[in-house]
């Protein structure tokens, strides 16, 4: 009969969850109900798995399960590659059941790590074929983070061989890392900038962070501050709009501070230690997942949140300290009530998302009432807030539009929220506020021409010939990150304005 006490992993996760709840309600000023409910859902899954005897699942069972899941994703990817089924993203040929190639690659990398770890001890034809098939498919995702996660787990797995060939392996690793860097240098530089800005933001809010759900806003504001003080930064050509947290540990550090980071990191270390001692193949899955999380956003995706819950619950069960197992009725009742409560709150949100998808592409005043009805359920969806603000602006309701857009700025690092607010103020005749917002938008992503174009149009509306002409020169000579018909039209208009203002000055 098991002991009815918390294990070490449980204790640290409980401390983290208490801190997370307090942070959400006491520190965060960002709408984050959906993220909070999802976290509660994963906590409930962890508790359920702690009750069940999942520690009895053997290594080979884990390996065959991962082989099935991994090969299934390979089959889906091949179907997308040959046009049998559609991709999850219009820009990429292969995404599996995900919306982007990066998580697809990470999922396969995690599955391969488990399969190879077991195959190394218990060679078998099925596992061998599955490992080869997944390894061949992995590069198609073109995810450096997924490849790195897989490589690190493989390096730990074959550490004895590497120890005997460390010079060759070291040279090979350096060459590969350099090649991967230069293949997508702009993306790598952009990630480095995000790390730098995130560390500075965390240092300013070291202990309690900026609050749950506020990472993207904090990152956007940090970018604006950085580029305001470093207008000639070498990062300017590489910077882009951060629509995802590309470093999960730093996201936790920024949002929750040391109060959240310390207990969760401790729980992760204890999980890895327990899996290592037990010789579990899930150790390599955890390593691959954690490495990937340092360069991407797996814990915004349900599949990876569920994966982490399973791994940590399995490790906690290996401690031989079971949650309430002698008295099963009570914990199952608690879990059942929790699941019901979470579903009752999440289902209306899911229905609201479906309703929003139906009319999100239709820009008509008739849908304003529908937007207001969905607002209480989708007030933490930045795309919903942007579309709502745009519609209100088109209907001339500038103050209402700014209210929605302002809330969007607390959830997003997209400078278009600030630009649209600036246009509202411009149309209301509040030119100073508009000018300030255009400046802020430009400093958030200083390789975008559009904020400067809006400033030029603002000065033209103000009949400020001097500043308008100066801004037209700046727009015309601006080096854009990506040339497009829109940027060419802006430069053409800037040239015409400069010539016209020059003639007026004469």
BELWOKA-V78425 format. One line per field, one symbol per residue. ss: DSSP state (@ for helix, = for strand, . for the rest). psi: psi as a letter, one per 20 degrees, with the letter a starting at -180 (. if undefined). A space follows every 10 residues. Layout:
# BELWOKA-V78425
ss = ???
psi = ???
This chain:
# BELWOKA-V78425
ss = .......@@@ @@@@@@@@@@ @@@@@@@... ..@@@@@@@@ @@@@@@@@@@ @..@@@..@@ @@@@@@@@@@ @@@@@@@@@@ @......... .......... @@@@@@@@@@ @@@@@@@@@@ @...@@@@@@ @@@@@@@@@@ @..@@@@@@@ @@@@@@@.@@ @@@@.@@@@@ @@@@@@@@@@ @@@.@@@@@@ @@@@@@@@@@ @@@@...... ....@@@@@@ @@@@@@@@@. .......... .......@@@ @@@@@@@@@@ @@@@@@@@@@ @@@@@@@@.. .@@@@@@@@@ @@@....@@@ .@@@@@@@@@ @@@@@@@... .......@@@ @@@@@@@@@@ @@@@@@@@@@ @@@@@@@@@. ....@@@@@@ @@@@@@@@.. .@@@@@@@@@ @@@@...@@@ @@@@@@@@@. .....@@@@@ @@@@@@@... @@@@@@@@@@ @@@@.....@ @@@@@@@@@@ @...@@@@@@ @@@@@@.... ....@@@@@@ @@@@@@@@@@ @@@@@.
psi = prpmrqaggg ghhggghghg gggghhgpjp pkhghghggh ghhggggghh hqliiiprgh ggghghgggg hghgggghhh hjjhrqqipi iqhpibjrjq hghghggggg ggggghghhh hmpqgghggg ggghhhhghh ikohgggggg gghhghgkhg ghhikhgggg gggggggggh ghhmgggghg hhghgghghg gghilggiai qpjjghghgg hhgggghhim ikqiighiqr pniqokoggh gggghiahhh gghghghggh gggghghikp iighgggggh ghiijalhjj pgghghghgg ghhgghhiik oqojhhmhgg hhgggggggg gghhhhghgh hhgggghhjh ionphijggg ghhighhkij ohhghggghg ghghjjmggh ghgghhhhhi iqjoihghgh gghghghijm hggggghggg gghgnjjphg hhghgghghg hikngghggg hgggghjpoq goprhghhgg hghggggggg hhhgh.
